Amino acid sequence: MSLLLGGLGGGNGDPLPALKDDAWMYAAVDLSRLPAAGTRVCYFSRGHHEQWADRLGAPPAADPTNPYASCTIISVEVRTVAHAPYASIILSPAPDEPQGGAPAPAGDLFRYAFKELTNSDVKEPRLMVRKATASIFPAFGVNQQEQDLVMFDIKSRTWNFTHVYKGGRQMHFLRGDWANFVAAKRAKSRNPLFLLRRVEDGAFFIELRSSLDTPEAEKDRLLAPPLVLQEEINEAAAAAAAAAPAGQGQFQVTYYPHKETGLFVVPRWELDRALGVNWETGMQVRARKLQLHPIADEIPQPATGVITAVHQPISGWRSLEVVWGQSSTSSPTNAWDVEVVPGDNAPPLKKQKVAAPAPRSGDPSTTSHVH
C-alpha cells in the first residue's frame, strides 16, 4: 500500500506542497513558545539586547521601576533565509494590567520524533526505528507488515521510503530511499534525525538537524534580514517608553531562536503566575516545559536546581539566580521559566541576603541560561 500522507495534492496528482515555514521552524528550532497575534505580552528590552550581546556588549542598566513594556501582539511572521529561521513580531503598547489565568491550550500542529543515527544506520540500507518513534507512522492494517511512505525534506525534495515491521523481532525499519538520503545528506553517526508528521493533513517530513547547523547556515543567520542591531533595539525601547495609547503606535522586534537566550516577548499571564509565588533562596525549582517534547521511549526530565539569590523586582529580566544540577555556579534565570518543585524538601541553604533591587550589568552571554 502506497501512502502519500495527507491524501490529495493539488487536485492534479501533484505531491503535497512543502512544509509551511511556520510548521517547519516550529519543529526545527524552539519557536513553539511564540505567542499568537492578539496575546497580551510583556516586552523585555534587556532580553532583546541579550540575544546579540556578543556583538553589542553589555545592555544598558536595568530600570527596576520599569522592567518591561506591556504590549499586545499585532502580528507574528516566522521566516527563513536559507537555513536561518527568525520571527518578526509587531507589538503595540497596551495598558499594564494583570490578565488572569492561562488561556486554554491550543491543539498540536504536528507530532515529531528525533533519532540519533548509529553506525549501523549510516552504513546499512535501512534505518532502524524504535517502537515509540514508529508510532508516528500510520497504523498497519490487518496482517500488513509494509507500507510505502512519501516524505519531504527542507528543500521540498521527495523521498520514497518503505516502513517495514518485523513482527517476530518487533522491530521497525525504513528502507527504499534511505541509502540515497544518507548519501545526499552526508549523514554521519550521531547526527540527529528529525521526523515530522503534520496533523492537519498527515504529511511527512524528514531532515537531519545537522543540515541546519553548518557554517553556511551560521553565515545565513548573520546575513538574515532584518538583522537585529542596536537600531531596532533603540527604536523598540523608545516606542515602548512613549507609552502610546493602546492600539496606537507600533514597533517591530525580531527573535532569533538560534541565539538561545530566551524569548523576550512573554505572555502576560506567565508573568502574573510568577508574581504570585513568594520566591525565596533555598527553594528547589525545575524548568518549565517550554516546548512540545518529541515522541520518545523515555520522556526527558526537566532540569532542577536551587535558588541562591532573588533580585527585585521579580518582574525583571532574569531576577532569580539558580544553581542547576551538579553545577557549582549560579545562572540568571527568569522567574516565569521555572516552577517550585512540589513537596519541596531541599535541604536549607546557609542564610543568604536577598539581593537589593539594584541594576545589574555585565554581558549575559557569558553566563549559561536555562530557558
N, C-alpha and C positions, 0 to 999 in steps of 0.2 A: 504494500500500500504506500503510495507516494503522498506526502503531505506538504503542500506549500502553505505553511502555517499562516492562518489569517484568512484562508479560503480564497477569496476573489482578489484579483489585482485591479487594474484599471478598467475591467469590463471587456478587454480585448485579448485576454490571455497574458498580458504583461505581468511580470512578477510584482510583488509588493514593493511599494516605494521604500526608500531608505529610511532608517530610523530617524524620527524627528529629532532635531537638535536638542530640544529640552530633555527628552527622554534619554538620549544617549549620554548627555553630560550629567544627568542625574545619576546615571549608572557608572560613568567613567570616573567621576570625581565627586567630592562631597558637596553637591548642590541641593541635596534633599531637604535642607533646612530652610531654603529660601521662602519667605512669606509671600503670599499671593497679593495681587492688587486689591486695595481696599482695607488691608490689615493696618491696624494701629501699631506703630512701632516706635522704638527709641533709637535715634541715630547717635552713634558714639564717634566723634571726630578722632579721638585718640586711637581707637581701633582701626579707623580708616587709614590713619597715618602709619600705624604699626605694620600693615602689610607691605609697605615699602620702606621700612626703617633702615634696611640695609643700604638704601640709596639716598634716603633723605636725612638720615641721622635721627637723633632723639626728638620725640614730639615736644610741642610746647608744654609748659607747665599746666597741670590739670587745674580746673576751677572747681573746688569742692561744692560750691553753691549752685553750679550749673553743669553737671557732668554729662548731660545728654540733651538732645533736642527731640521733643515729641513731634511725631510726623504721621502722616498717612501715606501708604504706598499708592502711587498713581498707576505705575506700570512696572513690570519686570520682563526684561528680554534676555534670554540666555543665548549666547552666540559663541562662535568659534572661528578662529583664523588658523587654518590647517589643524594642528593638534592643540591649539591654545584656547581653552574654554574660559569664559568670563561672563558675568551678569551685569547688565546695565539697569540700574534701579532709579526711577524717578520718584522723588519724595516731595510732599507738600507739608509745610508746618501745620500743626494741629494743636488744640488745647491740651495742656498737660494734666490729664485726669486719669485716675485708675480705670481699668477696663473691666475687671471682674474675673470670672472663671475662664478656663481654657475652652476654645471652640471645639465642636465635635470633630473627631479625626476624619480626614478625607480618605477615600479608598486608594489602594495602591495602584500606581500607574503600570507597574511591572513586577516581575519576580526575577531574581537573578542569583547567580552562583559563581563562586570562584573555585579554581583548582590550581594548585601549584604543580607544574609539569615535572614529571620524573624522567630519569634517563631512558626508561623503557618507553615512555610516551613519545619522546622525540626521535627514537630510533626505530620503533615499530610502526607498521602502517595502520595503527589503531590507537585510540585514546581510551584508557580505562576510566570509567566514571563510577564513583561510589554511589550507593543506594540513595542517600539523601539528595545528592546533586541530581541524580537521574529523575527525581520526582518533578523536575521542571519540564520534562518531556511529556507528551500526551500519553495517556494510559494505553496499554496494549489491549487489543481485542482478545476474545477467547481463542486460545491455542496460538496466538500470534507471538512471534519472537523477534520480528524485524519490522522496522518502519523507516521509510525514507524521509529525511528532513532537509528542507532548503533553508539556509541561513545566509545572513548578510553581514559583512564586516563594516568598519567605519568608513571605508571608501565606497560602500554600496556594491562591492563585488559579491557575486553569488557563489556559495559553496554548497555542494551536494553531499550530504552525509547519510549513512545508514546506521540507525540506532539498533544495536543487537543486544538481546538479553539471553544470557546463558543460564537457564533455569537451574540446572544441576549445581552449578557453582555460584548461582545468584550473583552474577557479575554483569555489568552493563558496559558496552563499548560503543565508540563512534568510529565507523570505517568510511569507505568511499574516498572523499577528498582530503582525508586527514593528512596523509603524507604530503600532498601538494600544499596544504595550508601551512604545515610545518616549514617546508622549504621556502615558500613565499614570504613568510613572516620571520624567517631565520630564527625560529624558536630554539631556545636552549633550556636545559634542565633548570628547574626552579623559577622559570618565568611564570607569572600568574596569568592564567587563562580566565577570561570573563565570558559568561553565558547569560544572555538576557532574553526573557520572553515577555513581550508587550501584552498587557492584559486586554486592551480594547479589541485587538484582532488576532492575538496569538502569534504574531510574527516573531521569528527568532533572529538573534544577532550574536555574533561571536567575534572576539578580538583578544589580543594579548595586551595586558596592561603595559608591557614594555614598549609597545608601539606608541604609547602616549608619553613615555618618559625617556626621550632621546635628546641628544644635544640639539638636533634640529628643532624638536618641539620646544625646548627651552628658548631657542632663538626666536621662534614664532611668538612665544609668550612676551618676550621683551619688545617685540615689534607690534604686538597686537593692539590695534586702536580700539577705544581711546585709552592710551597708556596713562595709568594713574600717576600723576606727578603732583607737585606742590600746588599747581594752579587749581586743579579740581578740588583738592582738599581745602584750599583757601576760599574758593567760591562757595563750597558747601557750608563751611563754618560761618561765612558771612551771611548766607541766606538763612541759616538756622538761627543765628544771633539776632537777625532782624525781627524775628517773631511775627512774621506776617500773619494776618487773619487766616483762619482755617479756610482752605480752598483757594487762597490767593498766594501766588508766588510758588515756584517750583525749583528744584535743583536736582542734579544728577550725581550719583555716586557709582563707582564701578568696583565690583567684588571679584577678586581673582582667587578662587579656591586653592590653587596650587601653592599659594604662599603659606598656607597652614597657620594662619594667625587668628582665626576665629571670625565668625560672622559679626559685623559691626552694626547691622540693622536688625535689632532684636524685637520680637513681638512684645507689645506692652504687657500682655498677661504673664509672660515669662518673668519680666522684671517684677511685677506685682507679687508673683509667687515667691520670688527670692526675698522680697522685702518683708514677707510675712514670717520669716524664720529669724529666730534670735541666735545669730551666729556667734560662736564662742571658740576661743582657742582650745585645742584638745578634742574637738569634735571629729569623729570619723565620718568621712564623706565618700561618695563614689560618683564617678562621672555619669551624667545623664545620657540616655540613649539619644544620639543626635542624628542618626540616620537609619535607614532600613537595613537590617542585617541580611546578609546573603543566606541562601539555603545552605545548610551545612549539617554534618553529622553531629557536631558539637557547637552549641551556641556560645560565642565568646562572652566571657565575663567582663563587666565594666571595671575599669581601673579604680582602686580605692586608695585613700590617703588620709592624712590627719592635718587639720587646720593648725597652723603655727602662728598666724597673725591675722587680724581683722582690721582693715583700713576703712575709715569712714569718709564719705557716705557709702553704704552698701551698694547704692545705685551707680557708683563709679566704676570705671573700666578696670577690671582685674583687682577687685577690692579684697580678695582673700589670698593668703599665702598658704599653699598646701604642699606637704611633702608626700609625693606619690610613691607607692610601692616600697621598694628597697632603697630608694634614693636617699641621699644624705643632705640634699639641698632642697629648698622650697621653690615652688614655681608660682608666679602670679596667676590667679585663676578667677574667672568671672563667677559670681555667686549664682547666676541663673544656669550655669553649666554643670552644677553639682547638686546633690541631694544628700541629706543626712541619712546614714545607714540606720535602718530600723533596729530597735533594741540595742542601740549603741552601747557597747561595753568596753570601748577602748580604754586602756589604762590612762589615768590622768597625767598630763604632762606637767612639768615644772611651771609654776605660775609665771605667765609672761604678760608683759604690759601690752595692752591693745594699742596699736599704732594710732597716733593723733591724725586728725584729718588734714594732713599737710600734703601739698602736691608732691608727686614723686617724679623723678627724672631718670633718664638713662635709656639706653637703647633696648627696647623689649625684645629685639630679635636675638639678643644674646642669652635669653632665658627660655628653657623648654616650657611649652604650654600644653595643657590638656584642654581640648575644645570639642 
